[in-house]
């Protein structure tokens, strides 16, 4: 089977025109049916009726899902509006970043060892609070932060 993005877009647009109704499809086989089922596996389409046959899969009805409609929308639809992205950093990752910065610093070795020992022993909740304070401080550091954000976003300075 060939994954055909053009065919998939055509299928999604056809089903969007029929929305909210399910579209009865004359017996689909081969590439079109395979791409339709591929879209269904990604939850962009519900295939109401499909059966395996000697020649592959036979699809006889389909309906676009809300996720499929949002995929077609220029702005990403309600999925983009309601979607929350959660970023999680494991405590060990945060500790490793702090340890790395302390080790790279110009602090005297005695001061480094005291700080490193405290970082190893800090409880998770306190580490979370410290991380928020450090992030806030980093974001307030002005031009360097803005330059880093521009670079990350691929924008010219």
C-alpha positions in Angstrom: 0.0 0.0 0.0 1.2 3.5 -0.8 0.6 6.2 1.8 -0.8 9.0 -0.4 -1.1 12.4 1.4 -3.0 13.9 -1.6 -5.5 11.1 -1.6 -5.9 11.3 2.2 -6.6 15.1 2.0 -9.1 14.4 -0.8 -10.8 11.8 1.4 -10.9 14.1 4.4 -12.4 17.0 2.4 -15.1 14.7 0.9 -16.0 13.5 4.4 -16.0 17.1 5.7 -18.5 18.2 3.1 -20.8 15.3 4.2 -20.3 16.1 7.9 -22.2 15.5 10.2 -23.5 12.6 8.2 -21.8 9.3 7.6 -20.9 8.9 3.9 -21.9 5.7 2.2 -19.1 4.7 0.0 -19.4 2.4 -3.0 -17.2 -0.6 -2.3 -13.7 0.8 -1.8 -10.7 -1.5 -2.2 -7.0 -1.2 -2.6 -5.2 2.1 -2.2 -8.2 4.3 -1.3 -9.5 1.8 1.3 -6.0 1.4 2.8 -5.6 5.2 3.1 -9.0 5.5 4.6 -8.2 2.9 7.2 -4.8 4.7 7.8 -6.8 7.9 8.6 -9.1 5.8 10.9 -6.1 4.5 12.8 -5.1 8.1 13.5 -8.6 8.8 14.6 -9.3 11.4 11.8 -12.0 9.2 10.3 -14.4 6.6 11.7 -14.9 3.7 9.3 -18.4 2.5 10.1 -18.2 -0.7 8.1 -15.2 -2.4 6.7 -14.5 -6.1 6.1 -11.5 -8.0 5.1 -11.7 -9.6 1.6 -9.4 -11.7 -0.5 -8.4 -8.5 -2.4 -7.6 -6.5 0.8 -10.1 -4.5 2.8 -13.6 -3.4 1.7 -14.8 -0.1 3.2 -18.5 0.8 2.7 -19.0 3.8 5.1 -17.0 6.5 6.8 -17.4 9.7 8.7 -14.9 12.4 9.6 -14.2 12.9 13.3 -13.8 16.2 15.2 -10.1 15.5 15.1 -10.2 15.2 11.3 -12.1 18.5 11.0 -9.6 20.2 13.3 -6.8 18.7 11.1 -8.3 20.4 8.1 -8.8 23.8 9.9 -6.2 26.4 9.3 -6.0 27.2 13.0 -6.0 23.7 14.2 -9.6 23.9 15.4 -10.7 23.3 19.0 -7.9 20.8 19.4 -5.4 23.7 19.2 -7.4 25.9 21.5 -8.2 23.2 24.1 -4.9 21.3 23.9 -2.6 21.7 26.8 1.0 20.9 26.5 2.5 19.7 29.7 6.3 19.7 30.0 7.7 17.5 32.7 11.3 17.4 33.9 12.4 14.6 36.2 14.0 15.8 39.4 17.2 14.0 38.4 17.3 16.0 35.2 17.0 19.3 37.1 19.6 18.2 39.6 22.0 17.2 36.7 21.5 20.6 35.1 22.3 22.4 38.3 25.3 20.3 39.1 26.6 20.9 35.6 26.3 24.7 35.9 27.9 24.7 39.4 30.8 22.5 38.1 31.3 24.9 35.2 31.3 28.0 37.4 34.3 29.9 38.7 33.3 29.3 42.3 36.0 28.0 44.7 36.0 24.2 45.0 35.0 24.4 48.7 31.9 26.4 47.8 31.1 24.1 44.9 31.2 21.0 47.1 28.8 22.6 49.7 26.3 23.6 47.0 26.5 20.2 45.3 25.9 18.4 48.5 22.8 20.5 49.2 21.4 19.9 45.7 21.7 16.2 46.2 19.7 16.4 49.5 17.0 18.9 48.5 13.5 17.3 48.6 11.5 17.1 45.4 9.0 19.8 46.4 11.7 22.3 47.3 13.5 21.4 44.1 10.2 22.3 42.2 10.0 25.7 43.9 13.7 26.4 43.2 13.2 25.4 39.6 10.3 27.9 39.2 12.4 30.7 40.8 15.4 29.9 38.5 13.2 29.8 35.4 11.6 33.1 36.4 15.1 34.6 36.9 16.3 33.3 33.6 13.3 34.8 31.7 13.9 38.1 33.4 17.5 38.2 32.3 16.6 40.3 29.3 18.3 40.4 25.9 20.0 37.0 26.3 16.7 35.2 26.9 15.1 37.0 23.9 18.0 36.1 21.7 17.8 32.4 22.8 14.0 32.4 22.1 14.5 33.9 18.6 17.2 31.3 17.9 15.0 28.4 19.1 12.1 29.7 16.9 14.4 30.1 13.9 13.8 33.9 13.8 16.4 36.4 12.7 17.7 38.6 15.5 
